[in-house]
Amino acid sequence: MYGWHLKLLRVNLTTKKITTEEIDPKIAHDYLGGRGLAIHYLYKEVDPMVDPLAPENKLIFATGPLTATPAPTGNRYMVVTKSPLTGALAHSNSGGEFPTWMKRTGFDLFIFEGKSPEPVYLFVNEDQIELRNAAHLWGKEVPETTDILKGETSLEARVACIGPAGENLALMASIMNDKHRAAARSGVGAVMGSKNLKAVVAMGNKNPKLHNSAKMVSLSVQTSKNVGVDVKKGSNMRIYGTSYVPQVTNTLGILPTRNFQQGTFEHVSNIDGDALKNQYLIRHTPCYRCPLSCGRLTEVPDGKYKGKGEGPEYETISSLGTGCGVSDLAALVKANYLCNEYGMDTIGAGMTIAAAMELYEKGYINDDIVGQSLKFGDHDAVIAMLKKMAYNEGFGKDLAQGSYRLCEKYGHPEIAVTTRKQEFPGYDPRGSQGMGLLYATSNKGASHMEGDVAYEEVFGVPVKENPLTTEGKPELVKHFEDSFALMDSSGVCVFVGIRYMFNKDRMILPQILSEMLQLSTGADYTPEEALKAAERVYNLERMFILKAGSTVDTLPPRMLNEPLPDGPAKGKVVELDKMLPEFYALRGWDENGWPTKEKLKELGLPN
Amino acid sequence: MIVQVKMLANYREVLPPGTKHGTVELDVPEGTTVYDVISRFSIPLNDESVIVLNGLMTDMNAPLQAGDTVTAFSAIAGG
């Protein structure tokens, strides 16, 4: 078989039994790989009502049929599990090098089940597969863990691991790979910690065989050249990575500021891409085989925030920065490094601190509860809270539960800006209506990565849509959600992958992506079939979250009832009720948002 | 009347050296349109650029009012 290895590794952490299994080629074809194959196994094997931190939950690492191929950005994997943050589905994506190295072990998927009685890590070098004691690593932060593991295995290996936040079951804990890359959201690191699995170390030389290697290489080279303005010398992505975005969202009035109490930040110039480039940027750091290179190696050379690492990305600037009212760039960069070192999602961590700041400023919590003052803009308080959160100390115990549970505990759940209890990313949907529908319906709770219609509403890619209107948004959201499910299942990054999909009329259709899937796997995917497979994946995920009890598609009251007070979108709320019924109808779901029997049958899904 | 033109990120390179905050002020006659001011700068006037008036989508032929800000940035995915 081509593209896929059609083999998975199953690791029972309770019994230490490790088995390899064949993957049915028809299942691989129908669910593509990555996010799609993972939900197939999760849905089949895990009771949706399971306690996410119980041994009965499973943790799935999944590569796609384009991972470790010449496809530009074919360097991704997905971490899929039941989320302890949302009680629904987690599917978190990461790039860097680990995913490619994982695929080269000769397996498409790793499935972890049960719970080890003591800390362990998994080492996989093709046929050498061992669960090893990790007692000496427990309690250690991500960079040190990574260095020790490479030292005791091989410098050729690549490491994915959790830090203290995952060990301590913080609900914003991430799984970090290659030190700085994160499968960040929905608490996947806490699930790994609950299993006493500290790390996964992967290496090997088993590149997937390709159905038509020569054509795959030529199409990949051509696609790399053609992906457009993003990769040109002098483009924003080349110069700034995503750190140029605060200026854009601030201009449109949708930059989350002080826990979404405002849409513009008066000190944005202190923490934007130019400031970062001029003060701390060392160089850009691409993921494996990426023509875009949005990663940023930075260094604060001296002072109390001295440090070196990667970031911040836009989403970190809009959460730990503007979300918390922070305008000190050195402190913000340091906060990003700490999240990476502790193994925490910067969005979840930052927006939870932002919610705590609002609770504090409104008098719902005080110095006695927090242990100190906690006002917007206090960057030293942000840094102090991150450590308490990761290490489960004092008020950090409350913070580690995420913003919804924090605000609920102190009697004001309306202050939490979440859907499915997951914090919003960096686009205020009151000024970006399609994003509002996306956040409300997303299988993984509020996320831009499940169908980022901000590409059109904010960035004009491939065409500019009016962000303040609701007309046409249900169709746009559905199309983006399916397109993102396709990219996540194939194993490519959405930044470049979306550019594979522009046709000459600037419509998004997976012409090149389906051709790559054909050349990789030999399966006869048409663009329509590829999108249909993505829709199958999306609907199976939907069935999982509905059966998990996550049945309400809504937004927090601030988004529905409190008009934005400033900026170009002043006066707007999200008009969700204008979009949701049409979205359900387009999806083939009933009025309560359940896929109809006819839709499930059409997609070949179980009832 | 005075209007502002603001360039974001890499588009700031088309502004005169030393321009602060990527923003220039222009004194233009009544009836001047978005196109009239933005076409003075060497940026692509096609799908490669996003041009907004006071942060809102605009027709390129929209007439400007005193105090308006026209902002342009390169259309690019990511975030």
Boltz contact constraints between the chains, C-beta under 6 A:
constraints:
  - contact:
      token1: [A, 229]
      token2: [B, 48]
      max_distance: 6.0
  - contact:
      token1: [A, 230]
      token2: [B, 76]
      max_distance: 6.0
  - contact:
      token1: [A, 234]
      token2: [B, 10]
      max_distance: 6.0
  - contact:
      token1: [A, 236]
      token2: [B, 9]
      max_distance: 6.0
  - contact:
      token1: [A, 236]
      token2: [B, 10]
      max_distance: 6.0
  - contact:
      token1: [A, 236]
      token2: [B, 74]
      max_distance: 6.0
  - contact:
      token1: [A, 236]
      token2: [B, 76]
      max_distance: 6.0
  - contact:
      token1: [A, 239]
      token2: [B, 10]
      max_distance: 6.0
  - contact:
      token1: [A, 242]
      token2: [B, 78]
      max_distance: 6.0
  - contact:
      token1: [A, 242]
      token2: [B, 79]
      max_distance: 6.0
  - contact:
      token1: [A, 244]
      token2: [B, 9]
      max_distance: 6.0
  - contact:
      token1: [A, 245]
      token2: [B, 79]
      max_distance: 6.0
  - contact:
      token1: [A, 247]
      token2: [B, 8]
      max_distance: 6.0
  - contact:
      token1: [A, 248]
      token2: [B, 73]
      max_distance: 6.0
  - contact:
      token1: [A, 251]
      token2: [B, 55]
      max_distance: 6.0
  - contact:
      token1: [A, 251]
      token2: [B, 71]
      max_distance: 6.0
  - contact:
      token1: [A, 252]
      token2: [B, 55]
      max_distance: 6.0
  - contact:
      token1: [A, 253]
      token2: [B, 55]
      max_distance: 6.0
  - contact:
      token1: [A, 314]
      token2: [B, 79]
      max_distance: 6.0
  - contact:
      token1: [A, 455]
      token2: [B, 77]
      max_distance: 6.0
  - contact:
      token1: [A, 459]
      token2: [B, 75]
      max_distance: 6.0
  - contact:
      token1: [A, 459]
      token2: [B, 76]
      max_distance: 6.0
  - contact:
      token1: [A, 459]
      token2: [B, 77]
      max_distance: 6.0
  - contact:
      token1: [A, 460]
      token2: [B, 50]
      max_distance: 6.0
  - contact:
      token1: [A, 460]
      token2: [B, 75]
      max_distance: 6.0
  - contact:
      token1: [A, 461]
      token2: [B, 75]
      max_distance: 6.0
  - contact:
      token1: [A, 461]
      token2: [B, 77]
      max_distance: 6.0
  - contact:
      token1: [A, 464]
      token2: [B, 50]
      max_distance: 6.0
  - contact:
      token1: [A, 466]
      token2: [B, 57]
      max_distance: 6.0
  - contact:
      token1: [A, 495]
      token2: [B, 77]
      max_distance: 6.0
  - contact:
      token1: [A, 495]
      token2: [B, 78]
      max_distance: 6.0
  - contact:
      token1: [A, 498]
      token2: [B, 77]
      max_distance: 6.0
  - contact:
      token1: [A, 568]
      token2: [B, 55]
      max_distance: 6.0
  - contact:
      token1: [A, 568]
      token2: [B, 56]
      max_distance: 6.0
